[in-house]
């Protein structure tokens, strides 16, 4: 019998800082748009996935947590009335970030799930539940630095959000000596139900998938079907 992950004993709530006006007004988003003060603390009793399944490209079997792995990932998140920002900084890589144009399942990726109403009473997605895939480096050569974003359906969802033009996102990536920095801005117009005057919190789940280190997950990993069950997403409380 599989043991129930200890994380099920807790419901996580994280405070989220408001993004500084100069970041919101900037015409271009910087690769490290949000500094460390926007960092989401890593809190998990769950094991980290070990590598990826060769067929699906998803995080593979679980292994005992290694605290050394955690220091390689930094996820930062902030809000503004105009939309949502996040920054991912990955360090400790021995090779360039993984790029590919033909097989995105194997590429370095940030999977982001957002519920603009943070509903915890249902286990299937609603029109307020969004899922996006961000690839920091996609191209035809090893020096590719063009980010790409995709909308993805939430499996088993009862309804889908309004159609999203991911071209409205602002994204920037930067290769560094031992890793990379990646930032994205999601305008309010791309987030069905986003209204900070009415709702002061969000449901959120993320997975930073790295070709060298494996996957870094906020709270739950496989076999928990977190990406299709918004009741399992952590609550992010917007500080005003």
C-alpha positions in Angstrom: 0.0 0.0 0.0 1.3 3.4 -1.0 1.8 5.7 2.0 -0.1 9.0 1.9 2.3 11.9 1.4 2.7 13.9 4.6 1.9 17.1 2.6 -1.7 16.1 2.7 -1.8 17.0 6.4 -1.3 20.7 5.5 -2.9 23.3 3.4 -0.3 25.8 2.3 -0.8 29.6 2.1 2.0 31.9 1.0 2.1 35.7 1.1 2.8 37.4 -2.3 4.4 40.8 -2.6 3.0 43.5 -4.9 5.4 44.1 -7.8 7.2 47.4 -7.8 5.8 50.0 -10.2 9.0 50.4 -12.2 8.9 46.7 -13.0 5.3 46.9 -14.2 5.9 50.0 -16.3 9.0 48.7 -18.0 8.6 48.1 -21.7 10.7 44.9 -21.5 10.9 42.4 -18.7 14.4 41.6 -17.4 15.6 38.0 -17.2 15.7 38.4 -13.4 12.8 40.8 -13.1 12.0 39.8 -9.5 14.7 39.8 -6.8 15.0 37.4 -4.0 12.5 39.2 -1.8 9.8 37.8 -4.0 11.0 34.2 -3.4 8.5 31.5 -2.6 9.9 29.5 0.3 10.4 25.8 -0.5 8.2 23.8 1.8 7.7 20.2 1.1 7.9 16.9 3.0 7.5 15.1 -0.3 10.4 13.4 -2.1 11.8 15.0 -5.2 11.3 13.2 -8.6 14.3 11.4 -9.9 14.9 12.3 -13.5 12.2 11.8 -16.2 10.1 9.0 -17.7 11.6 8.2 -21.1 8.2 7.8 -22.8 6.2 10.7 -21.3 9.0 13.1 -20.4 7.3 13.6 -17.0 9.1 13.5 -13.6 10.0 9.9 -12.8 10.2 7.8 -9.7 10.5 9.5 -6.3 13.7 9.4 -4.3 14.7 10.5 -0.8 14.9 14.3 -0.6 18.4 15.7 -1.0 18.6 19.2 0.6 21.5 19.9 -1.8 19.1 19.8 -4.7 16.9 22.5 -3.4 19.6 25.2 -3.5 19.7 24.9 -7.3 16.1 26.3 -7.8 14.7 29.7 -6.9 11.1 30.4 -7.8 9.8 34.0 -7.3 6.3 35.3 -7.7 4.6 38.7 -7.6 1.3 40.4 -8.4 0.1 43.7 -9.8 -3.3 44.9 -10.9 -2.0 44.7 -14.4 -1.1 41.0 -14.1 1.2 38.4 -12.6 5.0 38.1 -12.7 7.3 35.2 -11.9 11.0 34.6 -12.1 12.9 31.3 -12.1 16.6 31.1 -11.4 18.4 27.8 -11.8 22.0 27.3 -10.8 24.5 24.5 -10.4 24.2 23.2 -14.0 27.2 21.6 -15.6 25.9 22.1 -19.2 23.9 24.7 -21.1 20.1 24.7 -20.6 18.5 22.0 -22.6 17.1 23.3 -25.8 15.1 21.5 -28.5 12.5 22.3 -31.1 11.5 18.8 -32.1 10.9 17.2 -28.6 9.6 19.8 -26.1 8.8 17.0 -23.6 12.5 16.7 -22.9 13.3 20.5 -22.7 13.8 22.6 -19.6 10.4 23.8 -18.7 8.3 25.7 -16.1 4.8 24.3 -15.7 2.5 26.8 -14.1 -1.1 26.3 -12.9 -3.2 29.2 -11.7 -6.7 29.4 -10.2 -7.8 33.0 -10.2 -10.5 32.3 -7.6 -8.6 29.8 -5.4 -11.6 27.4 -5.1 -10.7 24.5 -2.8 -14.1 22.7 -2.7 -14.0 21.0 -6.1 -11.5 18.6 -7.6 -11.9 19.5 -11.3 -10.8 22.6 -13.1 -13.2 25.5 -13.8 -13.0 28.4 -16.3 -10.9 30.1 -13.7 -8.2 27.4 -13.8 -5.2 28.0 -16.2 -2.3 25.9 -17.1 0.7 27.3 -19.0 4.0 25.7 -20.2 7.1 28.0 -20.5 10.2 26.9 -22.3 13.1 29.3 -21.6 15.2 28.1 -24.5 13.9 26.8 -27.8 15.5 26.9 -31.2 17.6 25.1 -33.8 21.0 25.6 -32.2 22.7 25.2 -28.9 22.9 29.0 -28.4 19.1 29.3 -28.7 17.7 31.9 -26.2 14.2 32.4 -27.5 11.6 31.6 -24.8 8.3 30.0 -25.8 4.9 29.8 -24.0 2.0 27.4 -24.5 -1.5 27.2 -23.1 -2.4 23.7 -22.0 -5.8 22.2 -21.0 -6.4 21.1 -17.4 -7.1 17.4 -17.6 -10.7 16.5 -16.6 -11.7 20.2 -16.3 -15.4 21.0 -16.2 -14.8 24.2 -18.2 -11.9 26.1 -19.8 -10.9 29.7 -19.5 -11.3 32.1 -22.3 -8.9 31.6 -25.2 -5.5 33.0 -24.5 -3.1 34.6 -26.9 0.3 33.7 -25.4 1.9 36.3 -27.6 0.6 38.8 -25.1 3.0 37.4 -22.5 6.3 39.1 -21.9 9.1 36.6 -21.5 12.9 36.8 -21.3 15.6 34.3 -20.6 19.3 34.6 -20.0 22.0 31.9 -20.1 24.5 32.1 -17.2 27.8 30.3 -16.5 26.1 27.6 -14.4 22.4 27.9 -15.2 19.9 30.5 -16.3 17.3 33.1 -15.3 13.8 33.3 -16.8 11.0 35.8 -16.2 7.5 36.1 -17.5 4.6 38.6 -17.2 1.1 37.4 -17.7 -1.3 40.3 -18.3 -4.6 40.4 -16.5 -6.4 40.1 -19.9 -5.0 36.6 -20.3 -6.2 35.4 -16.9 -10.0 34.6 -16.8 -11.4 35.8 -13.5 -8.3 37.8 -12.4 -9.7 40.7 -10.3 -7.5 41.8 -7.4 -10.2 44.2 -6.2 -12.6 41.3 -5.6 -10.3 38.3 -4.8 -7.2 38.7 -2.7 -5.7 35.2 -3.3 -4.8 32.7 -6.0 -4.5 29.0 -6.3 -1.1 28.1 -7.6 1.1 25.1 -8.5 4.3 24.9 -10.3 6.9 22.4 -11.5 10.4 23.6 -12.7 11.6 20.8 -14.9 15.4 20.7 -15.4 17.3 18.4 -17.7 20.1 17.9 -15.2 18.7 18.3 -11.7 15.2 16.7 -12.3 12.0 18.4 -11.3 11.4 21.0 -8.5 7.8 20.9 -7.3 6.1 23.3 -4.9 4.2 20.7 -3.0 3.1 17.5 -4.8 4.6 15.4 -7.5 3.6 12.2 -9.3 1.7 10.0 -8.7 -0.5 12.7 -7.1 -2.7 14.2 -10.0 -2.0 17.7 -8.8 -2.1 19.4 -12.2 -5.7 18.3 -12.7 -7.0 18.9 -9.2 -7.0 22.6 -8.2 -8.0 21.8 -4.7 -4.4 20.6 -4.2 -2.9 23.9 -5.4 -1.4 26.1 -2.7 -3.0 29.4 -1.8 -1.1 32.6 -2.6 -2.4 35.6 -0.6 -1.9 39.0 -2.3 -0.4 41.5 0.1 -1.7 45.0 -0.4 
